[in-house]
Amino acid sequence: MTSVRNDFFAIFGIPETLDLDVAALQKRFYELSREHHPDRKKPSERAEAEQRTSELNDAWRTLRDPIKRAHYVLERHHLNLQPTPDILEEMFELNMEREEAETRDQLEAIHRRLLAMLQQTDQALAQSFTQDLSAVRAILSKRQYIQNLIASTENALSN
């Protein structure tokens, strides 16, 4: 997601918020899907209905997922992820530990720790949705680094 194509919140007729009721969003998605489905339109209206359905599907995929939703909202506000010095230091130390692991058991232990950190970060992200965007931004930055470390650890484990 590199540019904001449409206002996904406006597509659903809801205010911009990170803390969404996903069940209500899903209900609204089904309502709008039926309303805009190309098969329910006249032939002359189908191209526009297909476009609206495509936008609706993009909005649904983004807003239903809390991580994608957070990235989308930050993007709308022109806020890039910027890790704090503390996050950079912590991730540097974890990366060094991962690179210095000499046995598979050590790598697996690091992998388990990283997965637990990712879960904690996701919980913190959900709690930050009621705070300002700077908290969301910091947590997403940390999450991105953890995911990268998990991927590199899984790659090392698969070799």
GIMOWO-V368805 format. One line per field, one symbol per residue. phi: phi as a letter, one per 30 degrees, with the letter a starting at -180 (. if undefined). psi: psi as a letter, one per 30 degrees, with the letter a starting at -180 (. if undefined). burial: # if it has 16 or more other ideal C-beta (glycine too) atoms within 10 Angstrom, else .. Layout:
phi=???
psi=???
burial=???
This chain:
phi=.cbddbddddedibddadccddddddededdddddcdedccdedcdddddddddddddddddddcdddddddddddchcddbddeddedddddddddddddcbdeddddddddddddddddddddedddccdddddedddddedddedddddddddddc
psi=jfljeljeeeefhllklfiljeeeeeeeeeeeeeegkefglleffeeeeeeeeeeeeeeeeeffjeeeeeeeeeefghjlkjkleeeeeeeeeeeeeeffkfleeeeeeeeeeeeeeeeeeeeeeeffffalfeeeeeeeeeeeeeeeeeeeeeeeff.
burial=.......##.##.....#.#....#..##..#...#....#.......#..##.##..##.##..#..######......#.#...#..##..##..#..#.....#..##.##..##..#...#..##...#..###########..##..#......
